[in-house]
């Protein structure tokens, strides 16, 4: 009786070990997102010009997904702004372009295209400035206030810079991101 139990135990171990070889592999679905390009506009600049008459501008953006989480991003635009402070009034106007890369740190669910991203941009701008007026700051009342209203123009100026970004893009409707 004891030998029979040992024999049955050994045979069942033998069959169980061979049955595990027939186990099905886990069914996994690998989701690949297509390479995509997006275009957009920055709505804050035209809306700001409705509120502040001294500032107007426009910006177009584009990005291209070249890996699952990486995007090449670009922005191009112009700005015209008049700044009035206590002792100085000047106008700056020019155009700019920014190029860089975004990394999407957010792991989307299936069929979602939201982003929480970090990025870096290199920017270049060509602009002009006009010094509209300035007041020489004097302490005391010995000299009269000296206000110079003769505009001074500075043309063909340029600037270079680097930006570090942290941002969010949410797909509110199909192909509409905020």
C-alpha positions in Angstrom: 0.0 0.0 0.0 2.8 2.4 0.9 4.7 1.5 -2.3 1.5 2.2 -4.3 1.2 5.7 -2.8 4.8 6.5 -3.6 4.4 5.2 -7.1 1.3 7.3 -7.7 3.0 10.3 -6.2 6.0 9.9 -8.5 3.8 9.5 -11.6 1.7 12.5 -10.8 4.8 14.6 -10.3 6.0 13.4 -13.7 2.8 14.3 -15.5 2.5 17.7 -13.7 6.0 18.6 -14.7 5.2 17.9 -18.4 1.8 19.7 -18.2 3.6 23.0 -17.2 5.4 22.8 -20.5 2.1 23.1 -22.3 1.0 26.2 -20.4 0.0 29.0 -22.7 2.1 32.1 -22.8 0.6 35.3 -21.4 -1.3 37.2 -24.1 0.2 40.7 -24.2 -0.8 43.4 -26.6 2.0 45.7 -27.5 0.6 49.2 -28.2 2.5 51.3 -30.7 1.7 54.9 -31.2 2.1 56.3 -34.7 4.5 59.1 -35.4 2.5 62.2 -35.4 2.8 65.9 -36.1 0.7 68.6 -34.3 0.2 72.2 -35.1 -1.3 74.8 -32.8 -1.5 78.5 -31.8 -0.9 80.1 -28.5 -4.3 81.7 -27.6 -2.9 83.7 -24.7 -1.1 86.2 -26.9 -4.2 87.4 -28.9 -6.3 87.3 -25.8 -3.7 89.4 -23.9 -3.8 92.0 -26.6 -7.6 92.4 -26.0 -6.9 93.2 -22.3 -3.7 95.2 -22.7 -3.5 97.6 -25.6 0.2 98.0 -25.2 1.0 94.4 -26.0 0.2 92.2 -29.0 1.6 89.1 -30.5 1.0 85.8 -32.2 2.6 82.4 -31.9 2.4 79.2 -33.9 3.6 75.9 -32.4 4.4 72.5 -33.8 5.7 69.2 -32.5 6.6 65.9 -33.9 6.7 62.6 -32.0 9.8 60.7 -33.1 9.9 58.1 -30.3 7.2 56.8 -28.0 7.8 59.6 -25.4 10.0 62.1 -27.2 8.9 65.1 -29.3 10.8 67.6 -31.4 9.1 70.9 -30.7 9.2 74.4 -32.3 7.6 77.7 -31.8 7.6 80.8 -34.0 6.0 84.1 -33.3 6.2 87.9 -32.9 5.6 90.3 -30.1 5.1 94.1 -30.0 5.1 95.6 -26.5 5.2 99.1 -25.1 6.5 99.3 -21.5 5.7 102.4 -19.4 7.4 102.8 -16.0 8.1 105.7 -13.7 11.2 107.0 -15.5 11.2 105.2 -18.8 8.9 104.4 -21.8 10.0 102.1 -24.6 8.6 99.9 -27.3 10.0 96.5 -28.3 9.0 94.6 -31.4 10.4 91.6 -33.1 10.1 87.9 -34.1 11.5 84.8 -32.5 11.9 81.1 -33.1 12.4 78.4 -30.5 13.5 74.8 -31.2 13.9 71.9 -28.8 12.8 68.6 -27.4 10.0 67.5 -25.0 9.9 64.3 -23.0 6.4 63.0 -22.0 6.7 61.8 -18.4 3.0 60.7 -18.3 2.2 57.1 -19.2 -1.1 57.3 -21.1 -3.9 54.8 -21.0 -5.0 53.2 -24.3 -6.1 55.8 -26.9 -5.1 58.8 -24.8 -2.7 61.5 -25.9 -2.2 63.6 -22.8 1.2 64.9 -21.8 3.0 66.0 -18.7 6.3 67.0 -20.2 9.7 68.4 -19.5 11.6 70.1 -22.2 14.4 72.3 -23.3 14.4 75.0 -26.0 17.0 77.1 -27.8 15.6 80.5 -28.8 16.7 83.2 -31.2 15.1 86.6 -31.7 15.6 89.5 -34.1 14.0 92.7 -32.8 14.0 96.5 -32.6 13.6 98.8 -29.6 12.6 102.4 -29.5 13.2 104.5 -26.4 10.1 106.7 -26.5 10.9 108.9 -23.5 12.9 108.9 -20.3 13.2 111.0 -17.2 16.5 111.7 -15.5 16.2 110.7 -11.9 17.2 113.6 -9.6 17.0 113.7 -5.8 15.8 117.0 -4.5 14.2 120.1 -6.1 17.4 121.9 -7.1 17.1 121.1 -10.8 13.8 121.0 -12.7 12.5 117.6 -13.8 14.2 116.7 -17.1 12.0 114.6 -19.5 13.4 113.7 -22.9 10.6 112.8 -25.4 12.9 112.4 -28.4 12.6 108.8 -29.6 15.9 106.9 -29.9 15.8 103.8 -32.2 17.9 100.7 -31.8 17.6 98.5 -34.9 18.8 95.0 -35.9 19.2 93.7 -32.4 19.3 89.9 -31.7 19.2 87.7 -28.7 19.9 84.0 -27.9 18.6 82.0 -24.9 17.9 78.6 -23.5 14.6 77.7 -21.8 13.8 74.8 -19.5 10.1 73.9 -19.6 7.6 71.9 -17.5 4.1 71.7 -19.0 0.8 69.9 -19.6 -1.1 69.2 -22.8 -4.6 67.6 -22.4 -6.6 66.3 -25.3 -10.0 67.7 -24.6 -11.6 66.5 -27.8 -10.2 64.5 -30.7 -7.1 66.3 -31.9 -7.8 69.4 -29.8 -5.3 70.0 -27.0 -5.2 72.6 -24.3 
